[in-house]
Amino acid sequence: MANPSLKIDENSSHALNQLIVDVLDQNKAEDIVSINLIGKTSLADYMIIASGGSARHVSALADYLTKAIREDGNHEISIEGLSHSDWVLIDCGDIIVHIFRPEVREFYALEKMWTAEI
């Protein structure tokens, strides 16, 4: 669940969403998907899902991303899953980032769940 103390305004969340997508793209993340959740849930404004080719790539993507997010002035982020780097979750308040190894991403299929018509 998103950390409520990390909430940011909608314009800031849009800008941060774009920064995250750009950093992931520049660092060779695969199959980057940004899901707009505004008005659909109070959990987050955006959910970003991406893949890294290996556990080492997933870990490196998480490192690049957390450095860029902190340099952008968002110092309070929460990170889970770095120890194994099969699935790393980065909670930026109104943006939640999931970085997976491809087979783990396929197994959980988060983007299918969050983009399904209700």
C-alpha positions as CSV (number, residue, x, y, z in Angstrom):
1,M,0.0,0.0,0.0
2,A,1.3,3.5,-0.8
3,N,2.7,5.4,2.1
4,P,0.3,8.3,2.8
5,S,3.2,10.5,4.1
6,L,4.7,10.4,0.6
7,K,1.6,12.0,-1.2
8,I,2.4,14.6,-3.9
9,D,0.1,16.7,-6.0
10,E,-1.2,15.5,-9.4
11,N,1.0,17.8,-11.5
12,S,4.1,16.7,-9.6
13,S,3.0,13.0,-9.9
14,H,2.6,13.5,-13.7
15,A,6.1,15.0,-13.9
16,L,7.6,12.3,-11.7
17,N,5.9,9.6,-13.7
18,Q,7.6,11.0,-16.9
19,L,10.9,11.2,-15.1
20,I,10.6,7.5,-14.0
21,V,9.6,6.3,-17.5
22,D,12.5,8.3,-19.0
23,V,15.1,6.9,-16.6
24,L,13.9,3.3,-17.1
25,D,14.0,3.8,-20.9
26,Q,17.5,5.3,-20.8
27,N,18.7,2.4,-18.8
28,K,17.4,-0.3,-21.1
29,A,14.3,-1.4,-19.1
30,E,12.0,-3.6,-21.2
31,D,8.3,-3.4,-21.8
32,I,7.7,-0.2,-19.7
33,V,4.0,0.3,-18.9
34,S,2.7,3.4,-17.1
35,I,-0.9,2.9,-15.9
36,N,-2.9,6.0,-15.0
37,L,-4.9,5.3,-11.8
38,I,-6.2,8.8,-11.2
39,G,-9.8,8.5,-10.2
40,K,-9.7,4.7,-10.1
41,T,-8.1,4.1,-6.7
42,S,-6.7,6.1,-3.8
43,L,-3.7,3.7,-3.8
44,A,-1.7,5.8,-6.3
45,D,-1.9,8.1,-9.3
46,Y,0.3,6.0,-11.5
47,M,1.7,2.4,-11.5
48,I,4.7,1.8,-13.6
49,I,5.7,-1.7,-14.5
50,A,9.0,-2.6,-16.3
51,S,11.3,-5.6,-16.8
52,G,15.0,-6.0,-16.5
53,G,16.8,-8.9,-18.3
54,S,18.3,-10.4,-15.2
55,A,18.4,-9.9,-11.4
56,R,21.5,-7.8,-11.8
57,H,19.7,-5.5,-14.4
58,V,16.6,-5.2,-12.1
59,S,18.9,-4.2,-9.2
60,A,20.7,-1.7,-11.4
61,L,17.5,-0.2,-12.7
62,A,16.2,0.3,-9.1
63,D,19.5,2.0,-8.2
64,Y,19.4,4.3,-11.2
65,L,15.8,5.1,-10.5
66,T,16.1,5.8,-6.8
67,K,19.1,8.1,-7.4
68,A,17.2,10.1,-10.1
69,I,14.1,10.3,-7.9
70,R,16.1,11.6,-4.9
71,E,18.0,14.1,-7.2
72,D,14.6,15.3,-8.3
73,G,13.8,16.2,-4.7
74,N,11.7,13.2,-3.7
75,H,13.8,12.0,-0.7
76,E,11.2,9.8,1.0
77,I,10.8,6.7,-1.0
78,S,10.4,3.1,0.1
79,I,12.1,0.2,-1.6
80,E,11.3,-3.5,-1.2
81,G,12.8,-6.6,-2.9
82,L,16.4,-5.5,-3.6
83,S,17.9,-8.5,-1.7
84,H,16.8,-10.9,-4.5
85,S,15.9,-8.5,-7.3
86,D,13.3,-10.8,-8.8
87,W,10.7,-8.1,-8.2
88,V,11.6,-4.7,-6.8
89,L,8.9,-2.3,-5.6
90,I,9.6,1.4,-5.3
91,D,6.9,3.4,-3.5
92,C,7.1,7.1,-4.3
93,G,3.8,8.0,-2.7
94,D,1.4,8.6,-5.6
95,I,3.6,6.5,-7.9
96,I,4.4,2.9,-7.4
97,V,7.1,1.3,-9.6
98,H,7.4,-2.5,-10.1
99,I,10.6,-3.8,-11.7
100,F,10.5,-7.5,-12.5
101,R,12.6,-10.2,-14.1
102,P,10.5,-11.2,-17.2
103,E,9.3,-14.6,-16.0
104,V,8.3,-13.2,-12.6
105,R,6.4,-10.4,-14.3
106,E,4.6,-12.9,-16.6
107,F,3.6,-15.0,-13.5
108,Y,2.0,-12.1,-11.6
109,A,0.6,-10.2,-14.6
110,L,0.0,-7.0,-12.7
111,E,-0.7,-4.9,-15.7
112,K,-3.5,-7.2,-16.8
113,M,-5.1,-6.8,-13.4
114,W,-4.9,-3.0,-13.3
115,T,-5.9,-2.4,-16.9
116,A,-8.9,-4.8,-16.9
117,E,-12.3,-3.1,-17.4
118,I,-14.4,-3.1,-14.3
